[in-house]
Amino acid sequence: MVLRREPTARQMRLGVELRRLREAAGFTTVEAAALLGVNRVQISQIETGAAGVSEQRIRRLASHYACADAEFIAALTVMATDRTQGWWEEYRGHLPTSFLDLAELDHHATFLREVAILYVPGLLQTEDYARAVFSSRVPELAPEELELRVSHRMRRQRLTRPYEVVIHESALRIRVSDRAASRAQLIQLAKLSEADHITVRVIPFDLDGFARAASAMTYAGGPVPKLDTVVRDVPHGSAFIDSEAQLAAFRTRFRKVEAVSLTPVQSRDFINRLAKEL
């Protein structure tokens, strides 16, 4: 069994789900290893994403774990057997792993939802806006890495997944660069909001009850709800959240935020009005 030096977030997620199935069935790693005729170390390696696992073994384990969710098991086997070498692999060794994991998550998502508070979401940023955001980092990035991050962000935008985003007015008004760049960003945002797969809603400053939208998040839909993922920004990069309880809470949070925001048409008019003010 060849071990991976650096499992991706997707590979680790597969391992996490297999561990959850095992624990729900009340099996130890030793007992699970006996089912496959391997040792407990190999089970641990599979459950941490350090080692791959075949479709046959996943189905054997699922059967012994008494998991009757055929759709969920089918989704796990796809995760295990997928050999996609995405465009983000070009950046491996040049950018932090979290950038690659985020691009891979985008690629496999069935839909994306986002709440943005201080910045226009990366998937909707202009090149100048993205460069200004990355340039604000302390300590400053080397010029080469700065351009790699901008390039990576621009390539992430080639998505056609359904994408719903709620943006607070503060993100629209904060000038991460100069007036011209801010205006260009607003014009671009209004234009993108007309795309069939993109829905943009705005939360204006004068909205009552803003507390429920006080933090940013990205919600990525999986092939089945159990495999959804929430991404939160943390000091060292991105944190991936996947527990069912937290996923349910974030689904509810997004829908509450969406319910009190402006309609897509009102939001587009709002954005165009701000652009004209600049």
C-alpha positions in Angstrom: 0.0 0.0 0.0 1.6 3.3 -1.2 1.1 6.1 1.4 0.4 9.6 0.4 2.8 12.3 1.6 0.1 15.0 1.6 -3.5 13.8 1.4 -5.9 16.3 0.0 -8.9 17.6 2.0 -11.2 15.4 -0.3 -9.1 12.3 0.5 -9.2 13.0 4.2 -12.9 13.6 4.1 -13.4 10.1 2.6 -11.4 8.7 5.5 -13.4 10.7 8.1 -16.7 9.3 6.7 -15.4 5.7 6.8 -14.3 6.3 10.4 -17.7 7.7 11.3 -19.4 4.6 9.7 -17.2 2.3 11.7 -17.7 4.1 15.0 -21.5 4.3 14.4 -21.5 0.5 13.9 -19.5 0.0 17.2 -16.4 -1.6 15.5 -12.8 -1.0 16.6 -10.0 -0.6 14.1 -8.8 -4.1 14.9 -12.3 -5.5 14.1 -12.5 -3.5 10.9 -9.1 -4.7 9.9 -10.2 -8.3 10.3 -13.1 -7.8 7.9 -10.6 -6.8 5.2 -7.8 -9.1 6.1 -5.4 -6.3 6.9 -3.9 -4.9 10.1 -5.3 -2.0 12.2 -2.5 0.3 11.0 -3.8 0.1 7.5 -7.3 0.9 8.6 -6.0 4.0 10.4 -4.1 5.0 7.3 -7.3 4.7 5.2 -9.3 6.7 7.8 -6.8 9.5 7.8 -6.6 9.7 4.0 -2.9 8.6 4.0 -3.8 5.5 2.0 -6.4 4.9 -0.7 -9.1 2.3 -0.6 -10.9 0.4 -3.4 -14.6 0.5 -4.2 -14.8 -3.2 -3.3 -13.4 -2.6 0.1 -15.7 0.4 0.8 -18.7 -1.7 -0.1 -17.5 -4.6 2.1 -17.0 -2.3 5.0 -20.4 -0.6 4.4 -22.1 -4.0 4.4 -20.5 -5.0 7.7 -21.2 -1.6 9.2 -24.9 -2.1 8.3 -25.0 1.1 6.3 -28.1 1.0 4.1 -27.7 4.4 2.5 -26.9 3.3 -1.1 -26.6 6.8 -2.5 -24.1 7.8 0.2 -22.0 4.7 -0.3 -22.0 5.3 -4.1 -20.8 8.8 -3.5 -18.0 7.5 -1.3 -16.9 5.1 -4.0 -16.7 7.9 -6.5 -14.5 9.9 -4.1 -12.3 6.8 -3.7 -11.9 6.0 -7.4 -11.8 9.5 -8.9 -8.4 10.2 -10.5 -9.0 13.8 -11.5 -5.8 15.8 -11.9 -7.3 19.3 -11.8 -5.7 22.5 -12.9 -4.9 23.3 -9.3 -2.2 20.7 -9.3 -0.1 23.1 -11.3 0.2 25.2 -8.1 1.2 22.3 -5.8 4.5 23.2 -4.1 4.0 26.8 -5.0 1.0 27.8 -3.0 -0.3 26.7 0.5 -2.2 23.4 0.3 -5.4 25.2 1.5 -5.6 27.0 -1.9 -5.5 23.6 -3.8 -8.1 22.1 -1.4 -10.4 25.0 -2.0 -10.2 24.7 -5.8 -10.8 21.0 -5.6 -13.8 21.6 -3.4 -15.2 24.1 -5.9 -14.7 21.6 -8.7 -16.6 18.8 -7.1 -19.3 21.0 -5.5 -22.9 20.6 -6.8 -23.7 24.1 -5.7 -22.0 27.0 -3.7 -23.5 29.4 -1.2 -21.6 32.2 0.4 -22.0 35.0 3.0 -19.5 37.9 2.6 -19.0 40.7 5.1 -15.8 42.6 4.5 -14.7 41.6 1.0 -16.3 40.8 -2.3 -16.1 37.0 -2.6 -13.1 35.6 -4.4 -15.2 34.0 -7.1 -16.5 37.4 -8.1 -13.4 39.5 -7.7 -11.7 41.5 -10.5 -8.0 40.9 -11.0 -7.1 44.3 -9.6 -9.3 43.8 -6.5 -7.8 40.3 -5.8 -4.3 41.7 -6.2 -5.2 44.5 -3.7 -6.6 42.0 -1.2 -3.5 39.8 -1.4 -1.2 42.8 -1.2 -2.6 43.8 2.1 -1.2 40.7 3.8 1.3 41.2 6.6 4.1 40.3 6.2 4.0 41.2 2.5 4.1 38.3 0.0 6.9 38.0 -2.4 5.9 39.3 -5.9 6.0 35.8 -7.4 3.7 34.4 -4.8 1.4 37.4 -5.0 0.9 36.8 -8.7 0.5 33.1 -8.3 -2.4 33.7 -5.8 -4.0 36.2 -8.1 -3.7 33.7 -11.0 -5.1 30.9 -8.9 -8.1 33.0 -7.9 -8.9 34.0 -11.5 -8.9 30.4 -12.6 -11.2 29.4 -9.7 -13.8 31.7 -11.3 -14.3 29.4 -14.3 -17.2 27.7 -12.6 -20.7 27.1 -13.8 -22.1 25.6 -10.6 -25.2 27.3 -9.1 -23.7 30.0 -6.9 -25.7 32.0 -4.4 -24.0 34.8 -2.5 -25.2 37.3 0.1 -22.9 40.3 0.4 -23.1 43.0 3.1 -23.0 46.6 2.1 -19.7 47.0 4.0 -17.9 44.7 1.5 -19.2 46.9 -1.3 -18.1 50.1 0.2 -14.7 49.2 1.6 -12.0 50.3 -0.9 -9.4 47.7 -0.9 -7.6 49.7 -3.6 -8.4 53.0 -5.2 -11.7 54.6 -6.4 -11.3 53.3 -9.9 -10.6 49.7 -8.9 -13.6 49.8 -6.5 -15.9 51.1 -9.2 -14.7 48.5 -11.7 -15.3 45.8 -9.1 -18.9 47.0 -8.5 -19.6 47.1 -12.3 -18.2 43.6 -12.7 -20.3 42.3 -9.7 -23.5 43.8 -11.2 -22.6 42.2 -14.6 -21.9 38.8 -13.1 -25.2 38.9 -11.1 -27.0 38.6 -14.4 -25.5 35.2 -15.2 -28.0 32.3 -15.0 -26.0 30.3 -12.4 -25.1 33.3 -10.1 -27.5 34.9 -7.6 -26.3 38.0 -5.7 -28.2 39.5 -2.8 -27.1 42.5 -0.7 -27.6 43.2 3.0 -27.8 47.0 3.4 -26.6 48.8 6.4 -30.1 49.8 7.5 -31.2 46.2 7.8 -32.6 45.3 11.3 -31.4 42.1 13.0 -28.0 41.7 11.3 -26.5 39.6 14.1 -27.3 36.3 12.4 -25.1 37.3 9.4 -22.2 38.5 11.5 -19.6 36.0 10.1 -18.6 35.0 6.6 -18.8 31.5 5.3 -18.8 29.4 2.1 -21.2 26.4 1.9 -20.3 23.7 -0.8 -22.9 21.1 -1.7 -21.8 17.6 -2.0 -23.3 14.8 -4.1 -25.4 14.0 -1.0 -26.2 16.3 1.9 -24.0 14.2 4.2 -21.0 15.2 2.1 -21.6 19.0 2.2 -18.8 21.2 3.5 -18.6 24.6 5.1 -15.4 26.6 4.7 -14.4 29.3 7.2 -11.4 31.6 7.1 -8.8 31.0 9.9 -5.4 32.7 10.5 -3.5 29.8 8.8 -5.8 29.4 5.8 -9.2 27.7 5.6 -11.0 25.4 8.0 -13.3 22.7 6.5 -16.3 21.8 8.6 -18.3 18.7 7.9 -20.2 17.4 11.0 -23.9 16.9 10.3 -25.0 19.1 13.2 -22.9 22.0 12.1 -23.8 21.6 8.5 -27.5 21.8 9.5 -26.8 24.9 11.5 -25.0 26.6 8.6 -27.8 25.7 6.2 -30.3 27.3 8.5 -28.1 30.4 9.0 -27.7 30.9 5.2 -31.4 30.7 4.6 -32.2 33.2 7.4 -29.6 35.6 6.0 -31.0 35.2 2.5 -34.6 35.8 3.7 -33.8 39.2 5.1 -31.6 40.4 2.2 -32.6 42.4 -0.8 -34.0 40.6 -3.8 -31.6 39.9 -6.7 -33.1 42.7 -8.8 -33.0 45.1 -5.9 -29.4 44.1 -5.1 -28.3 44.7 -8.7 -29.9 48.1 -8.6 -28.2 48.8 -5.3 -24.8 47.8 -6.6 -25.2 49.9 -9.7 -26.2 52.9 -7.6 -23.0 52.5 -5.5 -20.9 52.3 -8.6 -22.4 55.6 -9.9 -21.6 57.3 -6.6 -17.9 56.5 -7.3 
